[in-house]
Amino acid sequence: MTTPVPPATGEPITIPLWPIVVHGITPPRIPTIQYKDPDGQIWDLSDTSLDKGYVCTAIAGIEGIPVMMQTIPMLDGTAIPTIYIPQTGTIGLAVLITRPASNSQDDYYKLLDAFARAFLNRRKENPAPGYIIIQRPDRPARQIPVYCISGLNTPEVGLNDTTLYSLALATPDPYWSDVTETSFPLIAPNNKGILPVGPFPATPIVLDPAAVFGKTSVFNPSTGLIYPDWWITGPGTPIMKNLSSGRQWSLTAPIPAGDVVHAVTQRGKQMIVDTTSGQNLWPHLVTVGPHDLWPLLGNTNNNLSIEMTGSTPQTHVEMRYYGRWSRA
């Protein structure tokens, strides 16, 4: 690293923000904060230059999640815990709005209008979430859906060219999720040699006409349950088991050769449809309990068993998912 030479008297000294090495120690980079509004526009809240006219001045509520605990009281004064589950939370976000680089007061008021729309989480007369996206230097970006519930009516301060918003953002899903999807082919056509991709280790099951089932494992390092999407290419009748949780689901009717079935296990969005024919396969779903469209258990190795009666070398099963985390 070269030593900077001080400029002549009267000239400004430029100090690099990153990297700066002090006694051989490199300080961590600053996380970036973005907001993706319901229209898909990205607001870079970490731009301290204020060229765009806005910057995040403070954020809270991203370091963990609240929980709810219920107990049964005992006669001796103790209690037996019965429920301990994550709860929805609130993120506090402070954003400074000022004149953008154009230094136009007209542009300032246009920015206020755009900001108010961005955090009004309603589109086509329905709730529409935005997403807070945090990118730390040591990990992939994570995001969480949010709804602004207070703070948009903040009065302007200063000389009509500065407003400091203090927003409360409700998080209906208490967990953060990866921005990038991970996918694994768990049953691969043996004539293609497909290997798994992504950070989570898994061993693909390669079927041939003499093998209709196999076992594999997927390690979920994230702290939350993962609800995968399944993409199943026929032929075959699937029986999907998570041996670690004891849950399973299956279909009563075989998937025709070449047809692709999409199964969504996420709570509130569950469906099973043949994307090739457009047929709704929900009536053919077989489950024993309400949780049998099972998730991957968090922070553990999930042992899976996949059966495909009537399979051929063209049968293909792929799992896709987003990791879920208790912290940004």
BELSULLIN-V56097 format. One record per pair of residues at least 12 apart in sequence whose C-alpha atoms are under 10 Angstrom apart, sorted by the first residue. I is the first residue (numbers start at 1). J is the second residue. D is the distance in whole Angstrom. If there is no record, write none. Layout:
i & j & d
I & J & D
I & J & D
This chain:
i & j & d
1 & 20 & 10
1 & 21 & 9
17 & 29 & 9
17 & 30 & 10
18 & 30 & 9
28 & 136 & 10
28 & 137 & 8
28 & 138 & 9
29 & 136 & 8
29 & 137 & 6
29 & 138 & 9
30 & 46 & 9
30 & 135 & 9
30 & 136 & 7
30 & 137 & 7
31 & 46 & 8
31 & 134 & 7
31 & 135 & 5
31 & 136 & 4
31 & 137 & 6
31 & 138 & 9
31 & 141 & 10
32 & 44 & 8
32 & 45 & 8
32 & 46 & 6
32 & 47 & 9
32 & 56 & 10
32 & 133 & 8
32 & 134 & 6
32 & 135 & 5
32 & 136 & 7
32 & 137 & 9
32 & 141 & 9
33 & 45 & 5
33 & 46 & 6
33 & 47 & 9
33 & 55 & 9
33 & 56 & 8
33 & 59 & 9
33 & 132 & 7
33 & 133 & 6
33 & 134 & 5
33 & 135 & 7
33 & 136 & 9
33 & 141 & 10
33 & 143 & 10
34 & 46 & 7
34 & 47 & 10
34 & 55 & 10
34 & 56 & 9
34 & 131 & 8
34 & 132 & 6
34 & 133 & 5
34 & 134 & 7
34 & 135 & 8
34 & 143 & 9
35 & 118 & 9
35 & 119 & 9
35 & 130 & 7
35 & 131 & 6
35 & 132 & 5
35 & 133 & 6
35 & 134 & 9
35 & 143 & 9
35 & 144 & 10
35 & 145 & 10
35 & 146 & 10
36 & 118 & 8
36 & 119 & 10
36 & 129 & 9
36 & 130 & 6
36 & 131 & 5
36 & 132 & 7
36 & 133 & 8
36 & 143 & 9
36 & 145 & 9
36 & 146 & 10
37 & 115 & 9
37 & 117 & 9
37 & 118 & 5
37 & 119 & 7
37 & 120 & 9
37 & 121 & 8
37 & 128 & 9
37 & 129 & 7
37 & 130 & 5
37 & 131 & 7
37 & 132 & 9
37 & 145 & 10
37 & 146 & 10
37 & 147 & 10
38 & 117 & 9
38 & 118 & 7
38 & 119 & 8
38 & 120 & 9
38 & 121 & 7
38 & 122 & 8
38 & 123 & 7
38 & 127 & 9
38 & 128 & 6
38 & 129 & 6
38 & 130 & 5
38 & 131 & 8
38 & 147 & 10
39 & 117 & 9
39 & 118 & 8
39 & 121 & 10
39 & 123 & 9
39 & 128 & 9
39 & 129 & 10
39 & 130 & 9
40 & 118 & 9
40 & 130 & 8
40 & 131 & 9
41 & 118 & 8
41 & 130 & 10
42 & 118 & 10
42 & 130 & 10
42 & 131 & 9
42 & 132 & 10
42 & 133 & 10
43 & 55 & 9
43 & 115 & 9
43 & 118 & 9
43 & 132 & 10
43 & 133 & 10
44 & 56 & 9
44 & 133 & 10
45 & 57 & 9
45 & 94 & 10
45 & 95 & 8
45 & 96 & 9
45 & 132 & 10
45 & 133 & 10
49 & 100 & 10
49 & 101 & 9
50 & 96 & 9
50 & 97 & 9
50 & 98 & 8
50 & 99 & 8
50 & 100 & 6
50 & 101 & 7
51 & 98 & 9
51 & 99 & 8
51 & 100 & 5
51 & 101 & 5
51 & 102 & 8
51 & 103 & 9
52 & 97 & 9
52 & 98 & 9
52 & 99 & 8
52 & 100 & 5
52 & 101 & 6
52 & 102 & 9
52 & 108 & 10
52 & 111 & 9
53 & 96 & 8
53 & 97 & 6
53 & 98 & 5
53 & 99 & 5
53 & 100 & 4
53 & 101 & 7
53 & 102 & 9
53 & 103 & 9
53 & 107 & 9
53 & 108 & 7
53 & 111 & 8
53 & 112 & 10
53 & 162 & 9
54 & 95 & 7
54 & 96 & 5
54 & 97 & 5
54 & 98 & 6
54 & 99 & 8
54 & 100 & 8
54 & 108 & 10
54 & 111 & 9
54 & 112 & 10
54 & 115 & 9
54 & 162 & 10
54 & 163 & 9
54 & 164 & 10
55 & 94 & 9
55 & 95 & 6
55 & 96 & 5
55 & 97 & 7
55 & 98 & 9
55 & 164 & 10
56 & 93 & 7
56 & 94 & 6
56 & 95 & 4
56 & 96 & 6
56 & 97 & 9
56 & 164 & 10
56 & 165 & 9
56 & 166 & 10
57 & 93 & 8
57 & 94 & 5
57 & 95 & 6
57 & 96 & 7
57 & 164 & 9
57 & 165 & 10
57 & 166 & 10
58 & 92 & 8
58 & 93 & 6
58 & 94 & 5
58 & 95 & 7
58 & 96 & 10
58 & 166 & 9
59 & 91 & 7
59 & 92 & 5
59 & 93 & 5
59 & 94 & 6
59 & 95 & 9
59 & 166 & 9
59 & 167 & 10
60 & 90 & 9
60 & 91 & 6
60 & 92 & 5
60 & 93 & 7
60 & 94 & 9
60 & 168 & 10
61 & 89 & 8
61 & 90 & 6
61 & 91 & 5
61 & 92 & 6
61 & 93 & 9
61 & 169 & 10
61 & 171 & 10
61 & 327 & 9
61 & 328 & 9
62 & 89 & 9
62 & 90 & 9
62 & 91 & 7
62 & 92 & 9
62 & 132 & 10
62 & 134 & 9
62 & 144 & 10
62 & 175 & 10
62 & 176 & 9
62 & 326 & 9
62 & 327 & 6
62 & 328 & 6
63 & 91 & 10
63 & 326 & 8
63 & 327 & 5
63 & 328 & 6
64 & 86 & 10
64 & 89 & 9
64 & 174 & 9
64 & 175 & 9
64 & 176 & 10
64 & 325 & 9
64 & 326 & 5
64 & 327 & 5
64 & 328 & 8
65 & 86 & 7
65 & 87 & 7
65 & 88 & 7
65 & 89 & 7
65 & 90 & 9
65 & 171 & 10
65 & 173 & 10
65 & 174 & 6
65 & 175 & 8
65 & 176 & 10
65 & 325 & 10
65 & 326 & 6
65 & 327 & 7
66 & 85 & 9
66 & 86 & 6
66 & 87 & 5
66 & 88 & 7
66 & 89 & 6
66 & 90 & 9
66 & 174 & 8
66 & 326 & 10
67 & 83 & 10
67 & 84 & 7
67 & 85 & 5
67 & 86 & 4
67 & 87 & 5
67 & 88 & 8
67 & 89 & 9
67 & 174 & 9
68 & 83 & 7
68 & 84 & 6
68 & 85 & 5
68 & 86 & 6
68 & 87 & 6
68 & 88 & 10
69 & 81 & 7
69 & 82 & 7
69 & 83 & 5
69 & 84 & 4
69 & 85 & 7
69 & 86 & 9
69 & 87 & 10
70 & 82 & 6
70 & 83 & 5
70 & 84 & 7
70 & 85 & 9
71 & 83 & 7
71 & 84 & 9
86 & 173 & 9
86 & 174 & 7
86 & 175 & 9
86 & 224 & 10
86 & 326 & 9
87 & 171 & 9
87 & 172 & 8
87 & 173 & 8
87 & 174 & 6
87 & 175 & 9
88 & 170 & 7
88 & 171 & 6
88 & 172 & 5
88 & 173 & 6
88 & 174 & 5
88 & 175 & 9
89 & 146 & 10
89 & 169 & 8
89 & 170 & 6
89 & 171 & 5
89 & 172 & 7
89 & 173 & 8
89 & 174 & 6
89 & 175 & 9
90 & 146 & 9
90 & 147 & 9
90 & 148 & 9
90 & 149 & 9
90 & 167 & 10
90 & 168 & 6
90 & 169 & 5
90 & 170 & 5
90 & 171 & 6
90 & 172 & 9
90 & 174 & 9
91 & 132 & 9
91 & 146 & 8
91 & 147 & 10
91 & 148 & 9
91 & 167 & 8
91 & 168 & 6
91 & 169 & 5
91 & 170 & 6
91 & 171 & 7
92 & 148 & 10
92 & 150 & 10
92 & 151 & 10
92 & 166 & 7
92 & 167 & 6
92 & 168 & 5
92 & 169 & 6
92 & 170 & 9
93 & 132 & 10
93 & 148 & 10
93 & 151 & 9
93 & 165 & 8
93 & 166 & 6
93 & 167 & 5
93 & 168 & 6
93 & 169 & 7
94 & 151 & 9
94 & 164 & 7
94 & 165 & 5
94 & 166 & 4
94 & 167 & 6
94 & 168 & 9
95 & 115 & 10
95 & 163 & 8
95 & 164 & 6
95 & 165 & 5
95 & 166 & 7
95 & 167 & 8
96 & 162 & 7
96 & 163 & 6
96 & 164 & 4
96 & 165 & 6
96 & 166 & 9
97 & 109 & 10
97 & 111 & 8
97 & 112 & 7
97 & 115 & 9
97 & 156 & 9
97 & 161 & 8
97 & 162 & 6
97 & 163 & 5
97 & 164 & 6
97 & 165 & 8
98 & 111 & 9
98 & 112 & 9
98 & 158 & 10
98 & 160 & 9
98 & 161 & 6
98 & 162 & 5
98 & 163 & 6
98 & 164 & 9
99 & 111 & 8
99 & 112 & 10
99 & 160 & 10
99 & 161 & 6
99 & 162 & 7
99 & 163 & 10
100 & 161 & 10
103 & 161 & 9
104 & 161 & 9
105 & 160 & 8
105 & 161 & 7
106 & 161 & 10
108 & 160 & 9
108 & 161 & 7
108 & 162 & 9
108 & 163 & 10
109 & 160 & 9
109 & 161 & 8
112 & 156 & 10
112 & 162 & 10
112 & 163 & 9
115 & 152 & 9
116 & 151 & 10
116 & 152 & 6
116 & 153 & 9
117 & 152 & 10
118 & 130 & 8
118 & 148 & 10
119 & 146 & 9
119 & 147 & 7
119 & 148 & 6
119 & 149 & 9
119 & 150 & 10
119 & 151 & 10
119 & 152 & 8
119 & 167 & 9
119 & 169 & 9
120 & 147 & 8
120 & 148 & 7
120 & 149 & 9
120 & 150 & 10
120 & 152 & 8
121 & 146 & 8
121 & 147 & 6
121 & 148 & 7
121 & 149 & 9
122 & 147 & 9
122 & 148 & 10
127 & 147 & 8
128 & 145 & 9
128 & 146 & 9
128 & 147 & 8
129 & 144 & 9
129 & 145 & 6
129 & 146 & 5
129 & 147 & 5
129 & 148 & 9
129 & 170 & 10
129 & 171 & 9
129 & 172 & 10
130 & 143 & 10
130 & 144 & 8
130 & 145 & 6
130 & 146 & 5
130 & 147 & 6
130 & 148 & 9
130 & 169 & 10
131 & 143 & 6
131 & 144 & 5
131 & 145 & 4
131 & 146 & 6
131 & 147 & 9
131 & 171 & 10
132 & 144 & 6
132 & 145 & 7
132 & 146 & 7
132 & 169 & 9
132 & 171 & 10
132 & 176 & 9
132 & 328 & 9
133 & 145 & 9
133 & 176 & 9
133 & 177 & 10
133 & 178 & 9
133 & 179 & 8
133 & 328 & 8
134 & 176 & 10
134 & 179 & 10
134 & 327 & 10
134 & 328 & 6
135 & 179 & 10
135 & 328 & 8
136 & 328 & 8
139 & 178 & 10
139 & 328 & 10
140 & 178 & 7
140 & 179 & 8
140 & 180 & 8
141 & 176 & 10
141 & 177 & 9
141 & 178 & 6
141 & 179 & 6
141 & 180 & 8
141 & 328 & 8
142 & 175 & 10
142 & 176 & 6
142 & 177 & 5
142 & 178 & 5
142 & 179 & 5
142 & 180 & 8
142 & 322 & 10
142 & 323 & 9
142 & 324 & 9
142 & 325 & 8
142 & 327 & 9
142 & 328 & 6
143 & 175 & 9
143 & 176 & 5
143 & 177 & 5
143 & 178 & 6
143 & 179 & 6
143 & 180 & 10
143 & 324 & 9
143 & 325 & 10
143 & 327 & 10
143 & 328 & 7
144 & 171 & 7
144 & 172 & 9
144 & 173 & 7
144 & 174 & 8
144 & 175 & 7
144 & 176 & 5
144 & 177 & 6
144 & 178 & 9
144 & 179 & 9
144 & 324 & 10
144 & 325 & 10
144 & 328 & 8
145 & 169 & 9
145 & 170 & 8
145 & 171 & 6
145 & 172 & 7
145 & 173 & 7
145 & 174 & 9
145 & 175 & 9
145 & 176 & 8
145 & 177 & 9
146 & 168 & 9
146 & 169 & 6
146 & 170 & 5
146 & 171 & 5
146 & 172 & 7
146 & 173 & 8
146 & 174 & 10
147 & 167 & 10
147 & 168 & 8
147 & 169 & 5
147 & 170 & 5
147 & 171 & 7
147 & 172 & 8
148 & 167 & 7
148 & 168 & 6
148 & 169 & 4
148 & 170 & 6
148 & 171 & 9
149 & 167 & 8
149 & 168 & 6
149 & 169 & 6
149 & 170 & 7
150 & 165 & 10
150 & 166 & 8
150 & 167 & 6
150 & 168 & 5
150 & 169 & 7
150 & 170 & 9
151 & 164 & 10
151 & 165 & 6
151 & 166 & 5
151 & 167 & 4
151 & 168 & 6
151 & 169 & 9
152 & 165 & 7
152 & 166 & 8
152 & 167 & 7
152 & 168 & 9
153 & 165 & 8
153 & 166 & 10
153 & 167 & 9
154 & 166 & 7
154 & 167 & 9
174 & 224 & 10
174 & 324 & 9
174 & 325 & 9
174 & 326 & 7
174 & 327 & 9
175 & 223 & 9
175 & 224 & 7
175 & 225 & 9
175 & 323 & 9
175 & 324 & 6
175 & 325 & 5
175 & 326 & 5
175 & 327 & 7
175 & 328 & 9
176 & 222 & 10
176 & 223 & 10
176 & 224 & 9
176 & 322 & 10
176 & 323 & 8
176 & 324 & 5
176 & 325 & 5
176 & 326 & 6
176 & 327 & 7
176 & 328 & 6
177 & 222 & 9
177 & 224 & 9
177 & 226 & 9
177 & 321 & 10
177 & 322 & 6
177 & 323 & 5
177 & 324 & 4
177 & 325 & 6
177 & 326 & 9
177 & 327 & 9
177 & 328 & 9
178 & 222 & 10
178 & 321 & 9
178 & 322 & 5
178 & 323 & 5
178 & 324 & 7
178 & 325 & 8
178 & 328 & 10
179 & 322 & 7
179 & 323 & 9
179 & 324 & 10
180 & 321 & 9
180 & 322 & 7
180 & 323 & 9
181 & 198 & 9
181 & 320 & 7
181 & 321 & 6
181 & 322 & 5
181 & 323 & 8
182 & 196 & 10
182 & 197 & 8
182 & 198 & 6
182 & 199 & 8
182 & 200 & 8
182 & 228 & 10
182 & 319 & 8
182 & 320 & 6
182 & 321 & 5
182 & 322 & 6
182 & 323 & 8
183 & 196 & 8
183 & 197 & 7
183 & 198 & 7
183 & 199 & 10
183 & 200 & 9
183 & 228 & 9
183 & 229 & 9
183 & 230 & 10
183 & 318 & 7
183 & 319 & 6
183 & 320 & 4
183 & 321 & 6
183 & 322 & 9
184 & 196 & 5
184 & 197 & 6
184 & 198 & 7
184 & 200 & 9
184 & 201 & 9
184 & 202 & 8
184 & 203 & 9
184 & 204 & 8
184 & 218 & 9
184 & 230 & 10
184 & 317 & 9
184 & 318 & 6
184 & 319 & 5
184 & 320 & 6
184 & 321 & 9
185 & 197 & 8
185 & 202 & 9
185 & 203 & 9
185 & 204 & 6
185 & 205 & 8
185 & 206 & 10
185 & 230 & 10
185 & 231 & 9
185 & 232 & 10
185 & 316 & 7
185 & 317 & 6
185 & 318 & 4
185 & 319 & 6
185 & 320 & 9
186 & 202 & 8
186 & 203 & 7
186 & 204 & 4
186 & 205 & 6
186 & 206 & 8
186 & 214 & 9
186 & 215 & 9
186 & 216 & 8
186 & 217 & 9
186 & 218 & 10
186 & 230 & 10
186 & 232 & 10
186 & 304 & 10
186 & 305 & 10
186 & 306 & 9
186 & 316 & 8
186 & 317 & 6
186 & 318 & 5
186 & 319 & 7
187 & 203 & 9
187 & 204 & 6
187 & 205 & 5
187 & 206 & 6
187 & 207 & 7
187 & 213 & 9
187 & 214 & 8
187 & 215 & 10
187 & 216 & 10
187 & 232 & 9
187 & 233 & 10
187 & 306 & 8
187 & 307 & 10
187 & 308 & 9
187 & 313 & 10
187 & 314 & 10
187 & 315 & 7
187 & 316 & 5
187 & 317 & 5
187 & 318 & 7
187 & 319 & 9
188 & 204 & 7
188 & 205 & 6
188 & 206 & 5
188 & 207 & 7
188 & 208 & 10
188 & 233 & 10
188 & 313 & 8
188 & 314 & 8
188 & 315 & 7
188 & 316 & 5
188 & 317 & 7
188 & 318 & 8
189 & 204 & 10
189 & 205 & 9
189 & 206 & 6
189 & 207 & 7
189 & 208 & 8
189 & 233 & 10
189 & 312 & 8
189 & 313 & 5
189 & 314 & 5
189 & 315 & 6
189 & 316 & 6
189 & 317 & 9
190 & 205 & 9
190 & 206 & 6
190 & 207 & 6
190 & 208 & 7
190 & 312 & 9
190 & 313 & 6
190 & 314 & 8
190 & 315 & 9
190 & 316 & 9
191 & 206 & 9
191 & 207 & 10
191 & 208 & 10
191 & 313 & 7
191 & 314 & 8
192 & 206 & 10
192 & 313 & 9
192 & 314 & 9
193 & 206 & 8
194 & 206 & 9
194 & 316 & 10
196 & 318 & 9
199 & 219 & 10
199 & 220 & 10
199 & 221 & 10
200 & 217 & 10
200 & 218 & 7
200 & 219 & 6
200 & 220 & 7
200 & 221 & 8
200 & 323 & 10
201 & 217 & 8
201 & 218 & 6
201 & 219 & 6
201 & 220 & 9
201 & 301 & 10
202 & 216 & 7
202 & 217 & 6
202 & 218 & 5
202 & 219 & 7
202 & 301 & 10
202 & 302 & 10
202 & 303 & 10
203 & 215 & 9
203 & 216 & 6
203 & 217 & 7
203 & 218 & 8
204 & 216 & 7
204 & 217 & 9
204 & 317 & 9
204 & 318 & 10
205 & 305 & 10
205 & 306 & 9
205 & 316 & 9
205 & 317 & 9
206 & 313 & 8
206 & 315 & 9
206 & 316 & 9
207 & 307 & 10
207 & 308 & 9
207 & 311 & 8
207 & 312 & 7
207 & 313 & 6
207 & 314 & 9
207 & 315 & 8
207 & 316 & 9
208 & 311 & 8
208 & 312 & 6
208 & 313 & 5
208 & 314 & 9
208 & 315 & 9
209 & 309 & 10
209 & 310 & 8
209 & 311 & 7
209 & 312 & 5
209 & 313 & 7
209 & 314 & 10
210 & 310 & 10
210 & 311 & 9
210 & 312 & 9
210 & 313 & 10
211 & 307 & 9
211 & 308 & 9
211 & 309 & 9
211 & 310 & 10
211 & 311 & 8
211 & 312 & 9
211 & 313 & 10
212 & 236 & 9
212 & 237 & 10
212 & 238 & 10
212 & 306 & 9
212 & 307 & 6
212 & 308 & 5
212 & 309 & 5
212 & 310 & 7
212 & 311 & 6
212 & 312 & 8
212 & 315 & 10
213 & 238 & 9
213 & 239 & 9
213 & 240 & 10
213 & 305 & 7
213 & 306 & 6
213 & 307 & 4
213 & 308 & 6
213 & 309 & 8
213 & 311 & 9
214 & 304 & 8
214 & 305 & 6
214 & 306 & 6
214 & 307 & 7
214 & 308 & 9
215 & 241 & 9
215 & 242 & 10
215 & 243 & 9
215 & 303 & 7
215 & 304 & 6
215 & 305 & 4
215 & 306 & 6
215 & 307 & 9
216 & 302 & 9
216 & 303 & 6
216 & 304 & 5
216 & 305 & 7
216 & 306 & 8
217 & 242 & 9
217 & 243 & 10
217 & 244 & 10
217 & 301 & 7
217 & 302 & 5
217 & 303 & 4
217 & 304 & 6
217 & 305 & 9
218 & 296 & 8
218 & 297 & 10
218 & 300 & 9
218 & 301 & 6
218 & 302 & 5
218 & 303 & 7
218 & 304 & 8
219 & 296 & 9
219 & 297 & 9
219 & 298 & 9
219 & 299 & 7
219 & 300 & 6
219 & 301 & 4
219 & 302 & 6
219 & 303 & 9
220 & 296 & 7
220 & 297 & 7
220 & 298 & 6
220 & 299 & 5
220 & 300 & 6
220 & 301 & 6
220 & 302 & 7
220 & 323 & 8
220 & 324 & 9
221 & 297 & 9
221 & 298 & 7
221 & 299 & 4
221 & 300 & 7
221 & 301 & 8
221 & 323 & 8
221 & 324 & 9
221 & 325 & 9
222 & 296 & 10
222 & 297 & 9
222 & 298 & 6
222 & 299 & 5
222 & 300 & 9
222 & 322 & 10
222 & 323 & 6
222 & 324 & 6
222 & 325 & 6
222 & 326 & 8
223 & 297 & 9
223 & 298 & 5
223 & 299 & 5
223 & 300 & 9
223 & 323 & 8
223 & 324 & 6
223 & 325 & 5
223 & 326 & 6
223 & 327 & 9
224 & 295 & 10
224 & 296 & 9
224 & 297 & 7
224 & 298 & 5
224 & 299 & 8
224 & 323 & 8
224 & 324 & 5
224 & 325 & 5
224 & 326 & 7
225 & 294 & 9
225 & 295 & 6
225 & 296 & 6
225 & 297 & 5
225 & 298 & 5
225 & 299 & 9
225 & 322 & 10
225 & 323 & 8
225 & 324 & 7
225 & 325 & 9
226 & 265 & 9
226 & 266 & 8
226 & 294 & 9
226 & 295 & 5
226 & 296 & 5
226 & 297 & 7
226 & 298 & 7
226 & 320 & 10
226 & 321 & 7
226 & 322 & 7
226 & 323 & 6
226 & 324 & 6
226 & 325 & 10
227 & 264 & 8
227 & 265 & 6
227 & 266 & 5
227 & 267 & 8
227 & 270 & 10
227 & 293 & 8
227 & 294 & 7
227 & 295 & 5
227 & 296 & 6
227 & 297 & 9
227 & 319 & 10
227 & 320 & 9
227 & 321 & 7
227 & 322 & 8
227 & 323 & 9
227 & 324 & 9
228 & 263 & 9
228 & 264 & 7
228 & 265 & 6
228 & 266 & 7
228 & 293 & 9
228 & 294 & 8
228 & 295 & 7
228 & 296 & 8
228 & 318 & 10
228 & 319 & 6
228 & 320 & 6
228 & 321 & 5
228 & 322 & 8
228 & 323 & 10
229 & 262 & 7
229 & 263 & 6
229 & 264 & 5
229 & 265 & 6
229 & 266 & 8
229 & 270 & 9
229 & 271 & 10
229 & 272 & 10
229 & 295 & 10
229 & 318 & 8
229 & 319 & 6
229 & 320 & 5
229 & 321 & 6
229 & 322 & 10
230 & 260 & 10
230 & 261 & 8
230 & 262 & 6
230 & 263 & 5
230 & 264 & 7
230 & 265 & 8
230 & 272 & 9
230 & 317 & 7
230 & 318 & 6
230 & 319 & 5
230 & 320 & 6
230 & 321 & 9
231 & 260 & 7
231 & 261 & 6
231 & 262 & 5
231 & 263 & 7
231 & 264 & 9
231 & 272 & 10
231 & 274 & 10
231 & 275 & 10
231 & 316 & 8
231 & 317 & 6
231 & 318 & 5
231 & 319 & 6
231 & 320 & 8
232 & 255 & 8
232 & 258 & 10
232 & 259 & 8
232 & 260 & 5
232 & 261 & 5
232 & 262 & 7
232 & 263 & 8
232 & 274 & 9
232 & 308 & 10
232 & 315 & 8
232 & 316 & 6
232 & 317 & 5
232 & 318 & 6
232 & 319 & 9
233 & 255 & 8
233 & 256 & 8
233 & 257 & 7
233 & 258 & 6
233 & 259 & 6
233 & 260 & 4
233 & 261 & 6
233 & 262 & 9
233 & 274 & 10
233 & 276 & 10
233 & 311 & 10
233 & 314 & 8
233 & 315 & 6
233 & 316 & 5
233 & 317 & 6
233 & 318 & 9
234 & 254 & 8
234 & 255 & 5
234 & 256 & 5
234 & 257 & 4
234 & 258 & 5
234 & 259 & 5
234 & 260 & 7
234 & 261 & 8
234 & 308 & 9
234 & 310 & 9
234 & 311 & 7
234 & 312 & 8
234 & 313 & 10
234 & 314 & 7
234 & 315 & 5
234 & 316 & 7
234 & 317 & 9
235 & 254 & 7
235 & 255 & 5
235 & 256 & 5
235 & 257 & 4
235 & 258 & 7
235 & 259 & 8
235 & 260 & 9
235 & 308 & 8
235 & 309 & 9
235 & 310 & 6
235 & 311 & 5
235 & 312 & 7
235 & 313 & 9
235 & 314 & 8
235 & 315 & 6
235 & 316 & 9
236 & 251 & 10
236 & 253 & 9
236 & 254 & 5
236 & 255 & 5
236 & 256 & 7
236 & 257 & 8
236 & 307 & 9
236 & 308 & 5
236 & 309 & 5
236 & 310 & 5
236 & 311 & 4
236 & 312 & 8
236 & 314 & 10
236 & 315 & 7
236 & 316 & 9
237 & 250 & 8
237 & 251 & 6
237 & 252 & 7
237 & 253 & 6
237 & 254 & 4
237 & 255 & 6
237 & 256 & 9
237 & 307 & 8
237 & 308 & 5
237 & 309 & 5
237 & 310 & 7
237 & 311 & 8
238 & 250 & 6
238 & 251 & 6
238 & 252 & 9
238 & 253 & 9
238 & 254 & 8
238 & 255 & 8
238 & 306 & 7
238 & 307 & 6
238 & 308 & 5
238 & 309 & 7
238 & 310 & 9
238 & 311 & 9
238 & 317 & 9
239 & 251 & 7
239 & 252 & 9
239 & 286 & 9
239 & 305 & 8
239 & 306 & 6
239 & 307 & 5
239 & 308 & 7
239 & 309 & 8
240 & 292 & 10
240 & 293 & 9
240 & 294 & 9
240 & 304 & 8
240 & 305 & 6
240 & 306 & 5
240 & 307 & 7
240 & 308 & 9
241 & 292 & 9
241 & 293 & 9
241 & 294 & 8
241 & 303 & 9
241 & 304 & 6
241 & 305 & 5
241 & 306 & 6
241 & 307 & 8
242 & 292 & 9
242 & 293 & 10
242 & 294 & 7
242 & 295 & 8
242 & 296 & 8
242 & 297 & 9
242 & 302 & 7
242 & 303 & 6
242 & 304 & 5
242 & 305 & 6
242 & 306 & 9
243 & 302 & 7
243 & 303 & 5
243 & 304 & 6
243 & 305 & 7
244 & 296 & 9
244 & 297 & 8
244 & 300 & 9
244 & 301 & 8
244 & 302 & 6
244 & 303 & 6
244 & 304 & 8
244 & 305 & 10
245 & 292 & 10
245 & 294 & 8
245 & 295 & 9
245 & 296 & 9
245 & 297 & 8
245 & 302 & 8
245 & 303 & 9
245 & 304 & 10
246 & 292 & 9
246 & 294 & 9
246 & 303 & 10
246 & 304 & 10
247 & 287 & 9
247 & 288 & 9
247 & 289 & 9
247 & 291 & 8
247 & 292 & 5
247 & 293 & 8
247 & 294 & 6
247 & 295 & 9
247 & 304 & 10
248 & 286 & 9
248 & 287 & 7
248 & 288 & 8
248 & 289 & 9
248 & 291 & 9
248 & 292 & 5
248 & 293 & 7
248 & 294 & 7
248 & 304 & 10
248 & 305 & 9
248 & 306 & 10
249 & 285 & 7
249 & 286 & 6
249 & 287 & 5
249 & 288 & 8
249 & 289 & 9
249 & 291 & 10
249 & 292 & 6
249 & 293 & 6
249 & 294 & 8
250 & 284 & 8
250 & 285 & 6
250 & 286 & 5
250 & 287 & 7
250 & 292 & 10
250 & 293 & 9
250 & 306 & 10
250 & 307 & 9
250 & 308 & 10
251 & 272 & 10
251 & 281 & 8
251 & 282 & 9
251 & 283 & 9
251 & 284 & 5
251 & 285 & 5
251 & 286 & 6
251 & 287 & 9
252 & 281 & 9
252 & 283 & 9
252 & 284 & 5
252 & 285 & 7
252 & 286 & 7
253 & 281 & 9
253 & 283 & 10
253 & 284 & 6
253 & 285 & 9
254 & 284 & 10
254 & 308 & 9
254 & 309 & 8
254 & 310 & 8
254 & 311 & 10
255 & 274 & 8
255 & 281 & 10
255 & 308 & 10
255 & 310 & 9
255 & 311 & 9
255 & 315 & 10
256 & 274 & 10
256 & 276 & 10
256 & 277 & 10
256 & 310 & 10
256 & 311 & 10
257 & 310 & 10
257 & 311 & 9
257 & 312 & 9
257 & 314 & 8
257 & 315 & 8
258 & 276 & 8
258 & 314 & 8
258 & 315 & 8
258 & 316 & 10
259 & 274 & 7
259 & 275 & 7
259 & 276 & 5
259 & 277 & 7
259 & 315 & 10
260 & 273 & 9
260 & 274 & 6
260 & 275 & 6
260 & 276 & 6
260 & 277 & 9
260 & 278 & 10
260 & 315 & 10
260 & 316 & 9
260 & 317 & 9
261 & 273 & 6
261 & 274 & 4
261 & 275 & 6
261 & 276 & 8
261 & 277 & 9
261 & 278 & 9
261 & 279 & 9
261 & 280 & 10
261 & 281 & 9
261 & 317 & 9
262 & 274 & 6
262 & 275 & 7
262 & 276 & 10
262 & 281 & 10
262 & 318 & 10
263 & 275 & 10
263 & 281 & 9
263 & 282 & 9
263 & 293 & 9
263 & 319 & 10
264 & 293 & 8
264 & 320 & 10
265 & 291 & 9
265 & 292 & 9
265 & 293 & 5
265 & 294 & 7
265 & 295 & 7
266 & 293 & 8
266 & 294 & 9
266 & 295 & 8
266 & 321 & 10
267 & 291 & 9
267 & 293 & 9
267 & 294 & 10
267 & 295 & 10
270 & 282 & 9
270 & 293 & 8
271 & 285 & 10
271 & 293 & 10
272 & 284 & 9
272 & 285 & 8
296 & 321 & 10
296 & 323 & 10
298 & 323 & 9
298 & 324 & 8
298 & 325 & 9
299 & 325 & 10
